[in-house]
Amino acid sequence: MALPITSLPIPQSTVRYLSSRNVVYLSDLLKTLPWLDSYNEESVILQMEELNLPEVHRRLLTDFLINHLHQTAFQAPQIGKKLVPIITFSSSLDSLLCGGIFPNEIVEFLGEPGSGTSQLCMQLAVDCSIPEMFGGRACKSLLIDCNGDTCNIRLKQMAKATLTHLNLIARSAEEKDITSKLTVDELLSKVYTARCTNYTQLIALINTVSKDCNYGAIIIDALATHFRHEFEDMRQRTNIIAEFSNKLHKLCIDAPVSLIIVNQVRMDGEGSIQPCLGESWSHTATRRIFLRRVSTDVYSATIMKGKRSGETANFRISSRGIRDCPAH
Amino acid sequence: MFPTPCNWLLRQNKLLKFQNTLPVLDELVGGLHPGQIIELCGPSGIGKSQVCWHLIRDCLNAGKNVAMISSRKIQDYDLENLPNLSNLSISYASSVYNLLVSLAAVNSMSVSLVVIDGIQPLLQAVLGSANFKGQALLNEVKCGIGTVSVKSLVIYTNGLVSVGDGNHGPALGRAWEVAPSVRIMMLRDREGGRVMWRNREVTARLEIGDQGVEISWN
């Protein structure tokens, strides 16, 4: 492939070393390129070892080849495996979301302060740990808190209400057996929380999680918090957000994780409400949902982007968590 | 690429063009045939991916092969109602280098339609680099797409950025403006309907339904 060495993300010292050995393109270096045969890491490492480069250059190049030139094999898609969504406990909201939040997708929730976004995050985190027998995913969830809205006591309250609900709907002997052994502690042991106080911590956390992700859902509460006020250089902010968005995409493709991101809103010049973080960020999410508070405990959700675009559903936030509005 | 007589190339293009159910789009872009690089540019949620899926469905219905390079995971609900799924090949790209490798791999496949969904997140991340690496990579991608477009129709989706005074333009900068052969801007008009523009003069209207998209003249 005629990719010049100067355009690879390797340091100048490596580029200079390779130029001194008359290597101008990537194809000068590798006899067989990784995607033409069946790709595996060992063959790349072996090929690199045969080239007799100094240790430091060899390590950098091998890292680049393994991290960037994989996962590109073309395959025909297969439908068949039924994917289990994360439910929100409000049936109107769930049907608006076509079942809930599925793995491998990035869903963005937008709303003004007080529109139910943090409560929805906590409910989704608890809902991940519902056992499979009851249609849940029974997986770990990670709730990343950027502005301090996550409350452990509220999580416990929601988990207790979930357990009561499961006890009520258990019918068969197996189901009753499972719910009798389930405790609030066990439900909460699958909900992990982390607190980030600046954007560097957030990016570092996502980097660590990406290495070997065994969470079923990663929920970032208020992504815009650390990006709105700390930057003087807008270009730097755009770059960092673009790279962050790439990392999130990669995470979603590699592992069956649902990514739920809460964003904030701002007023633009004409007085209309716009999402924060700009146009380039708005392409990251596959679905966007706008939350609004309608009355004391009634909230509404409208789909701005994605399947069923433009439709609205109402839900209620009670002491038990997110629930349906009572029918009149 | 060996020198080939023009009339032979034109005949090949006519032969390789697949049957599509969007005659208005066909005329708007000047023909949905190999050799064209079409950019669909618009704000988030306006229906760029929907138009791409409609064309993929048409191409698969006609029995031809489709290659798709996507920066986001394809969900099952996108794939339902698609015939001949074995003729569709999907590759995921999470960085520019993935994209370049995928484009090189497409060259060795014989496909009628190549769709790159979401080219902006891949290229935006390298554009801000302090030195010239970003522009070099952009050029590489342009060349890669150009090579692929000799044998197939290439469609990709781009986003918008604000260019001052409340106006919007295509993302990825001035150097990218010459990348496609046709750029279709998709915007919302005052009533909230979706409009597709070419060169600020010719317009068409886009409706999105359950069975696909409908494009009609304005």
HADDOCK unambig.tbl for C-alpha pairs under 7 A between the chains (distance, minus, plus):
assign (segid A and resid 7 and name CA) (segid B and resid 133 and name CA) 5.00 0.50 0.50
assign (segid A and resid 7 and name CA) (segid B and resid 136 and name CA) 6.46 0.50 0.50
assign (segid A and resid 7 and name CA) (segid B and resid 137 and name CA) 6.32 0.50 0.50
assign (segid A and resid 68 and name CA) (segid B and resid 97 and name CA) 6.08 0.50 0.50
assign (segid A and resid 68 and name CA) (segid B and resid 98 and name CA) 6.04 0.50 0.50
assign (segid A and resid 69 and name CA) (segid B and resid 97 and name CA) 6.66 0.50 0.50
assign (segid A and resid 69 and name CA) (segid B and resid 98 and name CA) 5.69 0.50 0.50
assign (segid A and resid 71 and name CA) (segid B and resid 92 and name CA) 6.66 0.50 0.50
assign (segid A and resid 72 and name CA) (segid B and resid 91 and name CA) 5.36 0.50 0.50
assign (segid A and resid 72 and name CA) (segid B and resid 92 and name CA) 5.92 0.50 0.50
assign (segid A and resid 72 and name CA) (segid B and resid 93 and name CA) 6.61 0.50 0.50
assign (segid A and resid 72 and name CA) (segid B and resid 98 and name CA) 6.26 0.50 0.50
assign (segid A and resid 72 and name CA) (segid B and resid 102 and name CA) 5.97 0.50 0.50
assign (segid A and resid 73 and name CA) (segid B and resid 91 and name CA) 5.96 0.50 0.50
assign (segid A and resid 74 and name CA) (segid B and resid 89 and name CA) 5.33 0.50 0.50
assign (segid A and resid 74 and name CA) (segid B and resid 90 and name CA) 5.21 0.50 0.50
assign (segid A and resid 74 and name CA) (segid B and resid 91 and name CA) 4.73 0.50 0.50
assign (segid A and resid 75 and name CA) (segid B and resid 89 and name CA) 4.88 0.50 0.50
assign (segid A and resid 75 and name CA) (segid B and resid 90 and name CA) 5.41 0.50 0.50
assign (segid A and resid 75 and name CA) (segid B and resid 91 and name CA) 6.67 0.50 0.50
assign (segid A and resid 76 and name CA) (segid B and resid 85 and name CA) 6.75 0.50 0.50
assign (segid A and resid 76 and name CA) (segid B and resid 86 and name CA) 5.53 0.50 0.50
assign (segid A and resid 76 and name CA) (segid B and resid 88 and name CA) 5.51 0.50 0.50
assign (segid A and resid 76 and name CA) (segid B and resid 89 and name CA) 4.48 0.50 0.50
assign (segid A and resid 76 and name CA) (segid B and resid 90 and name CA) 6.07 0.50 0.50
assign (segid A and resid 77 and name CA) (segid B and resid 85 and name CA) 6.95 0.50 0.50
assign (segid A and resid 77 and name CA) (segid B and resid 89 and name CA) 6.93 0.50 0.50
assign (segid A and resid 77 and name CA) (segid B and resid 90 and name CA) 6.73 0.50 0.50
assign (segid A and resid 79 and name CA) (segid B and resid 76 and name CA) 6.27 0.50 0.50
assign (segid A and resid 104 and name CA) (segid B and resid 73 and name CA) 6.20 0.50 0.50
assign (segid A and resid 105 and name CA) (segid B and resid 73 and name CA) 6.86 0.50 0.50
assign (segid A and resid 239 and name CA) (segid B and resid 125 and name CA) 5.92 0.50 0.50
assign (segid A and resid 239 and name CA) (segid B and resid 128 and name CA) 5.76 0.50 0.50
assign (segid A and resid 242 and name CA) (segid B and resid 121 and name CA) 6.39 0.50 0.50
assign (segid A and resid 242 and name CA) (segid B and resid 124 and name CA) 6.23 0.50 0.50
assign (segid A and resid 242 and name CA) (segid B and resid 125 and name CA) 5.07 0.50 0.50
assign (segid A and resid 243 and name CA) (segid B and resid 125 and name CA) 5.18 0.50 0.50
assign (segid A and resid 246 and name CA) (segid B and resid 94 and name CA) 6.20 0.50 0.50
assign (segid A and resid 246 and name CA) (segid B and resid 121 and name CA) 6.51 0.50 0.50
assign (segid A and resid 246 and name CA) (segid B and resid 122 and name CA) 7.00 0.50 0.50
assign (segid A and resid 249 and name CA) (segid B and resid 71 and name CA) 6.93 0.50 0.50
assign (segid A and resid 249 and name CA) (segid B and resid 72 and name CA) 6.10 0.50 0.50
assign (segid A and resid 249 and name CA) (segid B and resid 94 and name CA) 6.64 0.50 0.50
assign (segid A and resid 250 and name CA) (segid B and resid 94 and name CA) 5.47 0.50 0.50
assign (segid A and resid 253 and name CA) (segid B and resid 72 and name CA) 6.91 0.50 0.50
assign (segid A and resid 253 and name CA) (segid B and resid 73 and name CA) 5.64 0.50 0.50
assign (segid A and resid 279 and name CA) (segid B and resid 160 and name CA) 6.54 0.50 0.50
assign (segid A and resid 279 and name CA) (segid B and resid 161 and name CA) 5.96 0.50 0.50
assign (segid A and resid 280 and name CA) (segid B and resid 159 and name CA) 6.95 0.50 0.50
assign (segid A and resid 280 and name CA) (segid B and resid 161 and name CA) 6.94 0.50 0.50
assign (segid A and resid 282 and name CA) (segid B and resid 44 and name CA) 5.91 0.50 0.50
assign (segid A and resid 283 and name CA) (segid B and resid 44 and name CA) 5.57 0.50 0.50
assign (segid A and resid 304 and name CA) (segid B and resid 45 and name CA) 6.86 0.50 0.50
assign (segid A and resid 305 and name CA) (segid B and resid 45 and name CA) 4.49 0.50 0.50
assign (segid A and resid 306 and name CA) (segid B and resid 45 and name CA) 6.74 0.50 0.50
